[in-house]
Amino acid sequence: MKQSRLMSLFEAITNVVVAYVLAIATQVVVFPWFGIETGFTEHLTIGLAFVGVSLVRGYFPRQLFEAVRYPRE
């Protein structure tokens, strides 16, 4: 069964949200090990900078593979 574009987008968004939360937690723990001191707001901002990239990375390849698997008739 082919995944709809909406479900593909929902899957990508869910993936990005989970990754974002894990990234923030990782930054809070790991940054101090390298002497990088930032506030929580900066952690959130750094994470947001990558959200768009992650969304594109998750959504468009999925659509490409779906198009190859189920070509338009």
N, CA, C and O atoms as CSV, one atom per row, in Angstrom:
chain,resi,resn,atom,element,x,y,z
A,1,MET,N,N,0.847,-1.173,0.000
A,1,MET,CA,C,0.000,0.000,0.000
A,1,MET,C,C,0.898,1.243,0.000
A,1,MET,O,O,1.875,1.306,0.746
A,2,LYS,N,N,0.572,2.207,-0.818
A,2,LYS,CA,C,1.339,3.435,-0.942
A,2,LYS,C,C,1.030,4.388,0.217
A,2,LYS,O,O,-0.126,4.555,0.608
A,3,GLN,N,N,2.074,5.005,0.753
A,3,GLN,CA,C,1.896,5.978,1.826
A,3,GLN,C,C,1.492,7.313,1.198
A,3,GLN,O,O,2.108,7.755,0.229
A,4,SER,N,N,0.464,7.951,1.746
A,4,SER,CA,C,0.027,9.241,1.218
A,4,SER,C,C,1.069,10.307,1.534
A,4,SER,O,O,1.892,10.145,2.436
A,5,ARG,N,N,1.020,11.388,0.784
A,5,ARG,CA,C,1.940,12.499,1.027
A,5,ARG,C,C,1.726,13.079,2.422
A,5,ARG,O,O,2.686,13.459,3.093
A,6,LEU,N,N,0.484,13.147,2.852
A,6,LEU,CA,C,0.186,13.679,4.179
A,6,LEU,C,C,0.788,12.797,5.275
A,6,LEU,O,O,1.383,13.305,6.226
A,7,MET,N,N,0.635,11.491,5.142
A,7,MET,CA,C,1.210,10.584,6.132
A,7,MET,C,C,2.737,10.621,6.084
A,7,MET,O,O,3.395,10.507,7.118
A,8,SER,N,N,3.294,10.778,4.899
A,8,SER,CA,C,4.735,10.913,4.760
A,8,SER,C,C,5.222,12.166,5.479
A,8,SER,O,O,6.242,12.133,6.167
A,9,LEU,N,N,4.501,13.262,5.321
A,9,LEU,CA,C,4.847,14.507,5.993
A,9,LEU,C,C,4.710,14.338,7.505
A,9,LEU,O,O,5.573,14.791,8.256
A,10,PHE,N,N,3.637,13.694,7.956
A,10,PHE,CA,C,3.426,13.458,9.382
A,10,PHE,C,C,4.556,12.609,9.973
A,10,PHE,O,O,5.036,12.883,11.073
A,11,GLU,N,N,4.969,11.592,9.245
A,11,GLU,CA,C,6.068,10.745,9.695
A,11,GLU,C,C,7.364,11.561,9.812
A,11,GLU,O,O,8.094,11.435,10.795
A,12,ALA,N,N,7.640,12.387,8.814
A,12,ALA,CA,C,8.851,13.208,8.833
A,12,ALA,C,C,8.818,14.204,9.987
A,12,ALA,O,O,9.829,14.410,10.658
A,13,ILE,N,N,7.671,14.819,10.221
A,13,ILE,CA,C,7.538,15.786,11.315
A,13,ILE,C,C,7.755,15.085,12.666
A,13,ILE,O,O,8.465,15.604,13.528
A,14,THR,N,N,7.152,13.921,12.844
A,14,THR,CA,C,7.324,13.165,14.080
A,14,THR,C,C,8.792,12.816,14.292
A,14,THR,O,O,9.313,12.942,15.400
A,15,ASN,N,N,9.451,12.382,13.233
A,15,ASN,CA,C,10.866,12.061,13.303
A,15,ASN,C,C,11.685,13.280,13.716
A,15,ASN,O,O,12.592,13.169,14.542
A,16,VAL,N,N,11.375,14.425,13.154
A,16,VAL,CA,C,12.109,15.653,13.461
A,16,VAL,C,C,11.876,16.079,14.910
A,16,VAL,O,O,12.815,16.493,15.591
A,17,VAL,N,N,10.648,15.984,15.381
A,17,VAL,CA,C,10.342,16.390,16.760
A,17,VAL,C,C,11.096,15.512,17.757
A,17,VAL,O,O,11.686,16.022,18.710
A,18,VAL,N,N,11.080,14.212,17.546
A,18,VAL,CA,C,11.800,13.302,18.437
A,18,VAL,C,C,13.299,13.600,18.391
A,18,VAL,O,O,13.954,13.654,19.431
A,19,ALA,N,N,13.836,13.791,17.198
A,19,ALA,CA,C,15.257,14.105,17.056
A,19,ALA,C,C,15.595,15.437,17.710
A,19,ALA,O,O,16.661,15.571,18.311
A,20,TYR,N,N,14.713,16.419,17.607
A,20,TYR,CA,C,14.933,17.737,18.202
A,20,TYR,C,C,15.045,17.647,19.718
A,20,TYR,O,O,15.949,18.231,20.316
A,21,VAL,N,N,14.134,16.923,20.328
A,21,VAL,CA,C,14.157,16.765,21.785
A,21,VAL,C,C,15.442,16.058,22.217
A,21,VAL,O,O,16.079,16.464,23.189
A,22,LEU,N,N,15.821,15.008,21.500
A,22,LEU,CA,C,17.058,14.302,21.829
A,22,LEU,C,C,18.284,15.186,21.604
A,22,LEU,O,O,19.240,15.123,22.376
A,23,ALA,N,N,18.265,16.005,20.557
A,23,ALA,CA,C,19.393,16.892,20.273
A,23,ALA,C,C,19.567,17.915,21.390
A,23,ALA,O,O,20.689,18.173,21.825
A,24,ILE,N,N,18.474,18.493,21.854
A,24,ILE,CA,C,18.553,19.478,22.937
A,24,ILE,C,C,19.134,18.823,24.191
A,24,ILE,O,O,20.022,19.380,24.836
A,25,ALA,N,N,18.629,17.646,24.526
A,25,ALA,CA,C,19.133,16.937,25.705
A,25,ALA,C,C,20.622,16.622,25.554
A,25,ALA,O,O,21.390,16.761,26.506
A,26,THR,N,N,21.019,16.202,24.366
A,26,THR,CA,C,22.427,15.896,24.116
A,26,THR,C,C,23.287,17.141,24.222
A,26,THR,O,O,24.360,17.096,24.824
A,27,GLN,N,N,22.843,18.248,23.651
A,27,GLN,CA,C,23.596,19.499,23.723
A,27,GLN,C,C,23.793,19.934,25.180
A,27,GLN,O,O,24.886,20.348,25.567
A,28,VAL,N,N,22.739,19.840,25.976
A,28,VAL,CA,C,22.810,20.267,27.374
A,28,VAL,C,C,23.870,19.458,28.120
A,28,VAL,O,O,24.559,19.990,28.989
A,29,VAL,N,N,24.001,18.180,27.783
A,29,VAL,CA,C,24.969,17.320,28.459
A,29,VAL,C,C,26.371,17.460,27.855
A,29,VAL,O,O,27.350,17.578,28.592
A,30,VAL,N,N,26.474,17.447,26.531
A,30,VAL,CA,C,27.771,17.352,25.864
A,30,VAL,C,C,28.493,18.695,25.732
A,30,VAL,O,O,29.714,18.740,25.880
A,31,PHE,N,N,27.793,19.765,25.464
A,31,PHE,CA,C,28.460,21.058,25.266
A,31,PHE,C,C,29.413,21.406,26.409
A,31,PHE,O,O,30.544,21.812,26.141
A,32,PRO,N,N,29.005,21.265,27.672
A,32,PRO,CA,C,29.924,21.608,28.765
A,32,PRO,C,C,31.217,20.775,28.756
A,32,PRO,O,O,32.255,21.257,29.210
A,33,TRP,N,N,31.172,19.553,28.256
A,33,TRP,CA,C,32.373,18.725,28.173
A,33,TRP,C,C,33.439,19.377,27.293
A,33,TRP,O,O,34.635,19.159,27.485
A,34,PHE,N,N,32.987,20.181,26.326
A,34,PHE,CA,C,33.903,20.841,25.399
A,34,PHE,C,C,34.083,22.316,25.731
A,34,PHE,O,O,34.637,23.073,24.934
A,35,GLY,N,N,33.624,22.715,26.888
A,35,GLY,CA,C,33.781,24.092,27.317
A,35,GLY,C,C,32.854,25.069,26.624
A,35,GLY,O,O,33.093,26.277,26.639
A,36,ILE,N,N,31.800,24.555,26.019
A,36,ILE,CA,C,30.821,25.410,25.345
A,36,ILE,C,C,29.706,25.703,26.334
A,36,ILE,O,O,28.931,24.817,26.696
A,37,GLU,N,N,29.635,26.937,26.761
A,37,GLU,CA,C,28.617,27.330,27.732
A,37,GLU,C,C,27.549,28.159,27.024
A,37,GLU,O,O,27.838,29.243,26.518
A,38,THR,N,N,26.342,27.663,26.987
A,38,THR,CA,C,25.221,28.385,26.387
A,38,THR,C,C,24.019,28.245,27.303
A,38,THR,O,O,23.942,27.340,28.134
A,39,GLY,N,N,23.092,29.160,27.128
A,39,GLY,CA,C,21.849,29.092,27.869
A,39,GLY,C,C,20.858,28.176,27.177
A,39,GLY,O,O,21.065,27.755,26.039
A,40,PHE,N,N,19.791,27.877,27.876
A,40,PHE,CA,C,18.786,26.979,27.311
A,40,PHE,C,C,18.165,27.563,26.044
A,40,PHE,O,O,17.853,26.828,25.107
A,41,THR,N,N,17.986,28.881,26.015
A,41,THR,CA,C,17.427,29.527,24.815
A,41,THR,C,C,18.332,29.308,23.612
A,41,THR,O,O,17.851,29.068,22.505
A,42,GLU,N,N,19.642,29.391,23.827
A,42,GLU,CA,C,20.578,29.141,22.728
A,42,GLU,C,C,20.511,27.689,22.272
A,42,GLU,O,O,20.607,27.408,21.077
A,43,HIS,N,N,20.348,26.772,23.208
A,43,HIS,CA,C,20.199,25.360,22.830
A,43,HIS,C,C,18.971,25.179,21.942
A,43,HIS,O,O,19.022,24.480,20.930
A,44,LEU,N,N,17.872,25.814,22.331
A,44,LEU,CA,C,16.652,25.708,21.528
A,44,LEU,C,C,16.852,26.306,20.137
A,44,LEU,O,O,16.381,25.755,19.142
A,45,THR,N,N,17.549,27.431,20.078
A,45,THR,CA,C,17.778,28.099,18.793
A,45,THR,C,C,18.688,27.272,17.890
A,45,THR,O,O,18.425,27.131,16.695
A,46,ILE,N,N,19.748,26.731,18.461
A,46,ILE,CA,C,20.648,25.877,17.678
A,46,ILE,C,C,19.869,24.682,17.126
A,46,ILE,O,O,20.019,24.323,15.958
A,47,GLY,N,N,19.043,24.075,17.964
A,47,GLY,CA,C,18.233,22.944,17.514
A,47,GLY,C,C,17.267,23.327,16.412
A,47,GLY,O,O,17.082,22.574,15.455
A,48,LEU,N,N,16.647,24.500,16.538
A,48,LEU,CA,C,15.695,24.940,15.514
A,48,LEU,C,C,16.361,25.180,14.167
A,48,LEU,O,O,15.735,25.019,13.119
A,49,ALA,N,N,17.639,25.568,14.198
A,49,ALA,CA,C,18.359,25.805,12.948
A,49,ALA,C,C,18.417,24.546,12.093
A,49,ALA,O,O,18.506,24.621,10.867
A,50,PHE,N,N,18.365,23.395,12.743
A,50,PHE,CA,C,18.452,22.130,12.015
A,50,PHE,C,C,17.103,21.466,11.749
A,50,PHE,O,O,17.041,20.470,11.028
A,51,VAL,N,N,16.035,21.997,12.312
A,51,VAL,CA,C,14.711,21.388,12.135
A,51,VAL,C,C,14.296,21.394,10.661
A,51,VAL,O,O,13.851,20.372,10.137
A,52,GLY,N,N,14.437,22.521,10.006
A,52,GLY,CA,C,14.056,22.608,8.589
A,52,GLY,C,C,14.843,21.648,7.728
A,52,GLY,O,O,14.286,20.986,6.852
A,53,VAL,N,N,16.138,21.570,7.976
A,53,VAL,CA,C,16.987,20.654,7.213
A,53,VAL,C,C,16.553,19.205,7.458
A,53,VAL,O,O,16.478,18.411,6.521
A,54,SER,N,N,16.275,18.871,8.693
A,54,SER,CA,C,15.851,17.510,9.019
A,54,SER,C,C,14.512,17.171,8.379
A,54,SER,O,O,14.300,16.050,7.917
A,55,LEU,N,N,13.623,18.135,8.357
A,55,LEU,CA,C,12.315,17.901,7.744
A,55,LEU,C,C,12.460,17.621,6.256
A,55,LEU,O,O,11.863,16.678,5.737
A,56,VAL,N,N,13.241,18.427,5.577
A,56,VAL,CA,C,13.487,18.223,4.142
A,56,VAL,C,C,14.179,16.882,3.920
A,56,VAL,O,O,13.821,16.125,3.018
A,57,ARG,N,N,15.169,16.603,4.754
A,57,ARG,CA,C,15.910,15.343,4.654
A,57,ARG,C,C,14.998,14.134,4.825
A,57,ARG,O,O,15.208,13.105,4.184
A,58,GLY,N,N,14.004,14.246,5.669
A,58,GLY,CA,C,13.100,13.133,5.899
A,58,GLY,C,C,11.981,13.014,4.884
A,58,GLY,O,O,11.580,11.906,4.529
A,59,TYR,N,N,11.470,14.149,4.412
A,59,TYR,CA,C,10.286,14.146,3.556
A,59,TYR,C,C,10.607,13.882,2.084
A,59,TYR,O,O,10.007,12.998,1.472
A,60,PHE,N,N,11.528,14.625,1.521
A,60,PHE,CA,C,11.762,14.526,0.086
A,60,PHE,C,C,12.373,13.201,-0.371
A,60,PHE,O,O,11.962,12.682,-1.409
A,61,PRO,N,N,13.323,12.637,0.351
A,61,PRO,CA,C,13.782,11.304,-0.070
A,61,PRO,C,C,12.662,10.262,-0.011
A,61,PRO,O,O,12.585,9.368,-0.853
A,62,ARG,N,N,11.799,10.393,0.997
A,62,ARG,CA,C,10.668,9.466,1.096
A,62,ARG,C,C,9.790,9.580,-0.145
A,62,ARG,O,O,9.364,8.571,-0.707
A,63,GLN,N,N,9.523,10.799,-0.566
A,63,GLN,CA,C,8.705,11.006,-1.755
A,63,GLN,C,C,9.392,10.467,-3.008
A,63,GLN,O,O,8.741,9.906,-3.889
A,64,LEU,N,N,10.694,10.640,-3.079
A,64,LEU,CA,C,11.453,10.118,-4.214
A,64,LEU,C,C,11.346,8.604,-4.274
A,64,LEU,O,O,11.085,8.041,-5.337
A,65,PHE,N,N,11.544,7.943,-3.144
A,65,PHE,CA,C,11.454,6.481,-3.128
A,65,PHE,C,C,10.034,5.998,-3.403
A,65,PHE,O,O,9.843,4.971,-4.054
A,66,GLU,N,N,9.053,6.721,-2.920
A,66,GLU,CA,C,7.656,6.362,-3.222
A,66,GLU,C,C,7.375,6.499,-4.719
A,66,GLU,O,O,6.672,5.676,-5.305
A,67,ALA,N,N,7.933,7.548,-5.330
A,67,ALA,CA,C,7.726,7.758,-6.774
A,67,ALA,C,C,8.380,6.643,-7.581
A,67,ALA,O,O,7.840,6.217,-8.602
A,68,VAL,N,N,9.527,6.174,-7.134
A,68,VAL,CA,C,10.208,5.075,-7.833
A,68,VAL,C,C,9.450,3.780,-7.626
A,68,VAL,O,O,9.315,2.976,-8.548
A,69,ARG,N,N,8.956,3.581,-6.419
A,69,ARG,CA,C,8.229,2.345,-6.113
A,69,ARG,C,C,6.866,2.290,-6.788
A,69,ARG,O,O,6.446,1.236,-7.266
A,70,TYR,N,N,6.178,3.423,-6.826
A,70,TYR,CA,C,4.855,3.501,-7.431
A,70,TYR,C,C,4.841,4.617,-8.471
A,70,TYR,O,O,4.337,5.705,-8.192
A,71,PRO,N,N,5.380,4.371,-9.658
A,71,PRO,CA,C,5.381,5.448,-10.668
A,71,PRO,C,C,3.968,5.838,-11.081
A,71,PRO,O,O,3.048,5.021,-11.064
A,72,ARG,N,N,3.821,7.090,-11.446
A,72,ARG,CA,C,2.495,7.570,-11.889
A,72,ARG,C,C,2.110,6.873,-13.176
A,72,ARG,O,O,2.927,6.665,-14.072
A,73,GLU,N,N,0.852,6.522,-13.235
A,73,GLU,CA,C,0.367,5.782,-14.418
A,73,GLU,C,C,-0.281,6.693,-15.415
A,73,GLU,O,O,-0.741,6.236,-16.462
